[in-house]
Amino acid sequence: MIRYAPTEADRKGIVMGEVVNLREFRKRRKRDKKREEAASKRALSGQKKQDRIRLAQEKDNAEQSHAAHRLERDGDESA
């Protein structure tokens, strides 16, 4: 077994970041996203149809209200 002498960074207490396997990170992120989607679907499936319709209407009304208050600019988009 090869041992290395402590470097100056070791003496100063500087620690390198954790090594991350990108494949595992992507898989974990994908699993977490699926879990979140499943949780939201479980919440929706537990609701009554009237509640789902009411929530959809409230969301549409909020989007329309937001769009109605949007400022329209003539010409280019940069300002």
Phi, psi and omega per residue, in radians:
M1 nan 2.327 -3.121
I2 -1.653 2.287 3.080
R3 -1.991 2.456 3.137
Y4 -1.875 2.588 3.077
A5 -1.239 2.526 3.131
P6 -1.056 2.406 3.131
T7 -1.517 3.013 3.126
E8 -1.131 -0.608 3.101
A9 -1.095 -0.663 3.100
D10 -1.130 -0.716 -3.129
R11 -1.175 -0.561 -3.135
K12 -1.432 -0.155 3.132
G13 1.499 0.259 3.110
I14 -1.363 2.212 -3.097
V15 -2.046 2.412 3.103
M16 -1.287 2.765 3.095
G17 -1.200 2.868 -3.126
E18 -1.255 2.398 3.106
V19 -1.321 2.271 -3.072
V20 -2.081 2.277 3.037
N21 -1.463 2.013 -3.035
L22 -1.116 -0.623 3.131
R23 -1.091 -0.792 3.119
E24 -1.137 -0.670 3.125
F25 -1.083 -0.787 3.134
R26 -1.112 -0.739 3.127
K27 -1.102 -0.746 3.139
R28 -1.109 -0.729 3.124
R29 -1.110 -0.715 3.131
K30 -1.140 -0.748 3.110
R31 -1.101 -0.734 3.135
D32 -1.101 -0.706 3.125
K33 -1.110 -0.743 3.119
K34 -1.109 -0.682 3.114
R35 -1.096 -0.733 3.126
E36 -1.116 -0.755 3.121
E37 -1.106 -0.721 -3.142
A38 -1.120 -0.686 3.133
A39 -1.122 -0.724 3.136
S40 -1.195 -0.643 3.105
K41 -1.172 -0.664 3.088
R42 -1.091 -0.709 3.137
A43 -1.135 -0.712 3.140
L44 -1.205 -0.684 -3.085
S45 -1.240 -0.342 3.123
G46 -1.477 -0.047 -3.107
Q47 -1.638 2.729 3.049
K48 -1.335 2.761 -3.105
K49 -1.061 -0.697 3.137
Q50 -1.066 -0.707 3.135
D51 -1.146 -0.723 3.120
R52 -1.097 -0.743 3.136
I53 -1.120 -0.758 -3.140
R54 -1.090 -0.770 3.131
L55 -1.117 -0.683 3.113
A56 -1.123 -0.711 3.121
Q57 -1.153 -0.715 3.116
E58 -1.098 -0.704 3.128
K59 -1.124 -0.770 3.112
D60 -1.080 -0.750 3.127
N61 -1.089 -0.724 3.137
A62 -1.129 -0.722 3.121
E63 -1.139 -0.709 3.121
Q64 -1.148 -0.712 3.123
S65 -1.106 -0.733 3.132
H66 -1.127 -0.758 -3.138
A67 -1.162 -0.587 -3.127
A68 -1.194 -0.491 -3.114
H69 -1.619 0.024 -3.126
R70 -1.259 2.427 3.125
L71 -1.495 2.263 3.105
E72 -1.633 2.364 3.103
R73 -2.060 2.372 3.062
D74 -1.526 2.565 3.096
G75 1.538 -2.512 -3.040
D76 -1.356 2.831 -3.070
E77 -1.457 -0.363 -3.081
S78 -1.366 2.356 3.111
A79 -2.661 nan nan
